[in-house]
Structure formats: C-alpha cells, structure tokens
Amino acid sequence: MMLKLMIATFTLLSFLGCSSSQKIELKSVKYNRTGMSMNDCITINVKKTEETHIIEFEVGRYDENNRISFEIKQKDFDSLANIVMQMSKPNREQSFQVLDLMENFDVEFVKDGKTILRNYSINQYKNRKTAELQNQAVNLMEKLIDNYKKQFELRLSYSKGIATPTKICTYAEPADLVEDLGEYVEYSNPKHNEHTGGSKDYTYRWKALKPGKVTVWLREVGLDYDTNNLIKDFEPKGCYMIDDKLKVTFMKEDTDALIKKFRENNKNLQQ
C-alpha cells in the first residue's frame, strides 16, 4: 500500500513537471478575447501581489469606466493555480489561422526562483485536457467576477417557455437609481425531439447607480399587453435598498408591505 502511494505521488509530481524539491508559485493568469465587433472584447487579469490577490476585469475596448478591480480570497487563487498548473506546455501554432477571433491565455509562475511564462493562443494546437483546463480556468474567473457584481445589482430569476406567445415586462421606480441591464439566459432546456417547446431560466438585472430605495416589477404577459399598465395591474416583485457604496440589499418586510397594500387596494376597487 505504501509503495502504491509513493508511485502515485511521484506520477503526479512528474505530470506537473516538478519533483518534491521543486517549488512552484503562480504569479498571474491573463485571459483576453477579441472578436470582430466592438463589444466582443474581454480582458481578465488575476495576479498575486505582496499583500493580496487581485482580479482586474474589463469588457469592450479600453475604457477606464469599464474596468473592475477587486480582491479575491487565497482559496480562490489556489483553486485557479491548481487548474492552470496542470496545463501542458504550449504547442506550436497550427497552419490554419483563426482570423475573426483573437484569444490569448497567459500564465506566469515562479519555479525554483525562476520566472516562467506560458502563452497559449487560439491558433495553437492543444490537447483535449489542456483545452478543458483552460475553459475551467476562464469559467472560474468569470464566476468570481459575477459573484462580485451581484453585490451591486438587483437580480430577479424566472423561467419562461421557449415557444410561449408571451413577453416579460419589467419596470423599476425610481428609474434613475438603476441601469437596466436586461435579461441573461442562465440555463436552456429545449425539447430536442420537437420543433417547439422547452424552457429557459433567466435572470433580469439592474445595476445600482445611486443610493436609495428601488421597487421593481416583473411579469410575464401576453404579446398584446399594454406595458404602461404594469404597475396598475400587478403587484411589485421586490423592494431593494441601495447604500452609499452602491451595495444592494433585498428588503423583505418592505416588499411584503407593498404587496399587501396593492392587494388591499385592488380588493377595494373590486367591491
């Protein structure tokens, strides 16, 4: 049993390209994707500083206002390191070049005191495992960014049939306290054996712009519904407080009070 454990340990260290006497420390991971359109551009840079670990994130062409920078936990940086250090060394570029998309993934680490750079591009040959590991690393970085952005956004989740002849109506009041970010598809579950059917899970989002209390409405209605009647016809979906740091908190008691008030008023109108 002990012999098997020693062999397994040696195999893992050999796979990582190091021995027990070698020390590897991840310094940074940078991902850049640039397509043909102005909006199809993403840059993510995760780096270790003397005191902490930082993510810098930017969507679109260079714009100071689009850049987000925040700290992440040691365990999250370690998870990223565990993924990228399993990637094989970069291979040569393939003869067929991808012209309408640029994608680079750069890793910097220190091995026995020596700085090593590994630069991967969309035009290189990659074995299946390395390609999957790169996708895992990018997904992890995007998840960390999304978790950070959640603090500053109002988010409502819902499911809608793909072929349903309806639309989603939304409204936020006061409207100037938030920016409407629209709907995001979180999960798609189509019925593959039918021409129509299935459903999608969505998240509708508003970004906090100013401090204050915001009430939002979200309702699935018919295609011919007059959206101007949303507040009059339907109860609010939620009430949120935006603080001075633009962090968002769901106000359950306030939401319940608004719903109760709407139902009472609606009941009186029907009498």
Disulfide bonds with the S-S distance in Angstrom:
none
